[in-house]
Structures are given as structure tokens and as C-alpha cells.
Amino acid sequence: MSWTNELYKVYELAETDKDMLPISHSTANAQIEVTVSEEGEFVSASAVDKENTVTIIPVTEDSGVRTNGINPMPLADKLLYIAGDYSNYAKGKRSDNSEYFSAYMKQLGEWCKSEYSHFAVASVYAYLEKQQLIRDLIQCGIIELDEDGKFADKKFNNIAQEDSFVRFIVSGKSGLCYTWQDKKLYKCFQDHYESSFDSNDLSYADGKRGAVTYKHPSKIRNSGDKAKLISANDSSNYTFRGRFLNKEEAVAVSYEFSQKMHNALKWLVSKQSRSYDSLTLVTWNSALGYVPSVTKSVFELFDDVEEYDTIPKFSEKLNKKLMGGKTDFDPADKVMIMGLDAATTGRLSIALYAELMESDFYANLKRWHSETVWSRYNGKLGKTVEDSCSLPQIANCLYGNEQNGFLSCDKKLMGDVILRLLPCVAEGKRLPHDIVMILCERASAPLSYEKEYNHRTIIENACALIRKEQAEHDNKLYYKGEIKMAYDPNCTDRSYLYGCLLAIADKAESDTYDANEKRVTNARRFWNAFSSRPYQTWKIIEERLEPYLEKEQWAMKKYTKLINEIMMKMSPEEFADNSKLSPMYLIGYHHYNAMLWNNNKTADDKEEE
């Protein structure tokens, strides 16, 4: 299990980081904060702000994965466990919490009596032993009662007050001890809990002998996450059938290894992950060095995007950005990419895992950006720039609908698309052909979009992926030659030339409109039919274009000349071919359309002409 070893190494490297969870600790969302004196007297209580709820807590094997049953936390816990007077105010199934409270106090008492005790633990134990927590919270106005003297219908951050999680502050002689932030307290519990293990079994993860656990942590993606990566609690159904007799044969991981590996993953997820619905994507460097995003475009990676507007500048800045200031790569360094997804609330799967040499990863990433670069209009800058494809934008172009004026697809679909494309970005694998074809089909239906810029975005991404797919097949997939970034006057591909004609017809008609006139051109109206039956449809488009050109002599002269120039590049047989156009027609359209707009003349020029 190489991913487990890599995560274990991350823990060893970053153990001292303030955000790395210590062994035998997890996180919980606290709703109430109680302050007690060192002598065990109540001082005050307050509700925890929503932004400050995440709390580091000590956990045992059982409490760290608890669902049903009675498994108390070692210190901070819910009112059900820690309030001795809970039953006086509760109603319903858990109106009697005596078993929960007894189990909690027994466990806390054992820690107090051990050689690894801490003054804060003793203070909390002394206070809770008085069994008056709920009464004190009522007097402070934290807990509210109904007319029957029972818990009222009040919530803290969507949590019912009777289900509140409580953390403690101890006011000692040397100041306040925030129990969820005290590193000495962390160590005390680690030593105390470690002393309770007596097994010496073989760990399959690292080949060492020690205390083995079969109860692994959850809360990997966030403090409310119940899904677990490793689980062996189903002995009656299909977990082992046909493979192993029992869970011990299936997997055995030492408690220390499991804790470090899971805590390292939690740390990475909290610092450098991206989530798309249930999919969480995390990348890291084995030396914890810089790793650029694998889902963003070059524009999103660069801070000074205005400076690159040509391919040479694009390549130069791409090298600098991807290298992160490095001049070379360490042969020992690797880059890991992990995609975590949860099919159910209890099981977390590794939907994708890739482990690459750092140099290979950067070479593949550079290749992706270099081969998907395309001229795109950037609304933020108000001009056309060279930019590569971002994976979320591809997903939106593939399956998105217009929402609030922009393309947006279901987050689950976005996660699925990203999972399919990540191997193309990070591992240099070929593009799935169906993705390119879907983009081309959507680009061939401009009337499906209310906003013209959404259709333009789809065309730009389709052209970028067509160009990349052509490069992946030694420039022989769609026609014999490299797809260039701008109009190629030497390209005689039938589909490319028909795309040029479509661009001319579209621009010619729109040029005859009044300044504030917004209409759909005939080229756009018949676009979809044109992509399937170009010869037949071009006759219709050309006939409907003629009245517009007759209104403006300069337009008639200019665009008739351009149409004739393109048609002369096709033989009569090629022109009369009515078969479906290849994706190259989109390249031709975009190339010629960009050239027409870049060379657009002013009104004075038109009159003079």
C-alpha cells in the first residue's frame, strides 16, 4: 500500500506543524465552552461561535469511530455523557443517561489516577463529579427549558441544545488552559492511552510488530465526515466471503501507523484539497514542496496574466510557474495525486491514486497546458489571450446548463469528468475521444444557448481539445498536419474550409445590422444542419445572406471576395461532398472568425472602400 507509506512519511515530516493532529486525537464541532477553576468549581460558560467550533479532542479506538453503543470520549464530549444531571431535564429515549455518565466518569477517573494525569483533567473530573453541569448552564442562560422544565426547542448552529458537544477551559494558577490547544495535555493522553495496549501483532502496513487496530479514524474530509478508508466491521455479510476467514487475515495495521497515516491525510485535505460534490482531490509532494494545481488553467495559475499574449511568452512563463522557482528536480522526490469519494456515508473510497516522479509530473503538466492552449476571449481582461483548459470549465462545457447567465453543471458530474481527465493531465494519458465529440456536438448547436459568450466558450474548449487530440495522434487524426493557433492559409482540409465559410457568412450578415440590433444570423440558425449537411445547407445560408450584402456595397465586395477565395481552395468534388464535417470545421470557423474580428474595419474605412 504505497499511498499509506507516503502519508506516513508526510506525518513524520510535518509532525510539528500546528495544524497536524497528534496521535490519539481527532476533531469535533463544539457548541458550548465551559470554564472551571483548578479546584473544580464552575466559573462560566458560553456558546461557541460558528467560525470557532472545530475542536481537537483526545479519542480512544472506540470513541473515535462510535456510532451506536456507549463509547465516551476521554475528555470533551456531549452533554449526554458528561452531565450527571442530564436526566432531570431530558425527555424521550435518552431521558436516562446514567450508563453514559458512569462510563465517561470511569474512563476519566482512570486517566486522573494514572501517572500521566494533568491538572486540567483532574479539575474537570472534580467539577463533573458534582453532577450539576446542566443546572449551571441554565443559570448562565446557555440552556433553556420549556414550561415542563425540560430541554426547550433551542439549537446551537443547527444542533439541538441537548445534543451539544462541550469543551473545557481550566483557570489555573499559571493562567487559562484551553484543553483543545494544550500540547502537554495531548502528550499526557498519548502516553496514558499507549500504556493501555498489550498486543504485539504484525502490522501489514510496515512489517513491524506492535499494537494492531481494527478501528480506524473517520472525519478525514471534515469534522463531520463519518466515512472511513479502512473498515472491517462487517463479519456477517460479504466483507470476507470467498477471500478470508476473518478480519485479522484481511488487514492488520498498527495503531500508531493508522493514526499517523490518517492524520497526515486529514492535514493535507485541510490545507491543499479541492472538493467537487463528494469527490475530494488532494495532491502533495513527498518533500512537501510546491505542487501546482492539476485542475486550473494557465490563466488561473499566473498572477501576471496580462504579460503573456504570444506563444513564446506563454511557454516561457509556463516553465517558470510550474517549476515553482526550481532550476532542477530531485530524483528522489515524487508527486502524489489522490481522489477520495464516498459512495455511502460510512465508506470512503480512493477513486484515483497516482504516484509519479516529480520530473515526470511536471513534464506531463507542461504538455497538457502546451497542447490545450488556445486563443480565448478573457472577459476579466477584456481581450483575447492564450490560455489552456481548466478541468472544471471543460465539465461545465460538456454538461452545463445556463444558470444566472453562465454555464454550470451538476457537481457530481463535474467530479466524474475531473476523475476521467486527471490521468490526461498528470500522467500524460490520451484524451477520451467521447469527451471531444460531446464538446463538438454542443459547439454545433449555438441556438441552445441564450448567451453568445457561453457558446463561444464551448467552441474555444472544443478547439483546444481537438488540437490536443490531433497532437496525441502524431498530427494525423483529423488531417495530416499540425493544428496551428491562427488561420492557416495553406490548409486545404474540406471541413476546415467549410468552417471558414461559416465564419464569413456569420460576420458578413452581422456587419450589416444596425448598431443596437440584436439578431441571430442565418449562419447560426442553420449551424447545426450545416455541420451535418454542409453542401446542401451552405446553399440556403448563401441565398439568405445575399439580401443583406446587397444593402451594403462595401460588404458585398469584401465578403464575396473572401467567400470566393475559400471556395477556390476546394475542388468541385470536395465542395459538393455533403457528408458530415469533421471537428476541423470548428477550428476553421474559430480561426477565420478571429481573423475577421481582428481585421475589422472602422465605419470610415467602410465608406472609403
PyMOL commands that set and color helices and strands:
alter all, ss='L'
color gray80, all
select helices_A, chain A and resi 2-14+50-52+63-65+79-82+86-88+98-113+119-128+133-139+161-163+183-194+247-250+255-272+298-301+305-307+311-323+358-371+391-399+411-426+433-443+446-448+452-472+494-511+522-525+527-532+534-551+553-567+572-576+584-598+603-608
alter helices_A, ss='H'
color red, helices_A
select strands_A, chain A and resi 25-29+32-37+42-47+54-58+77-78+155-156+159-160+165-172+175-178+201-202+209-210+212-213+253-254+273-276+279-285+334-341+349-357+374-378+383-387+401-403+406-408
alter strands_A, ss='S'
color yellow, strands_A
deselect
rebuild
show_as cartoon
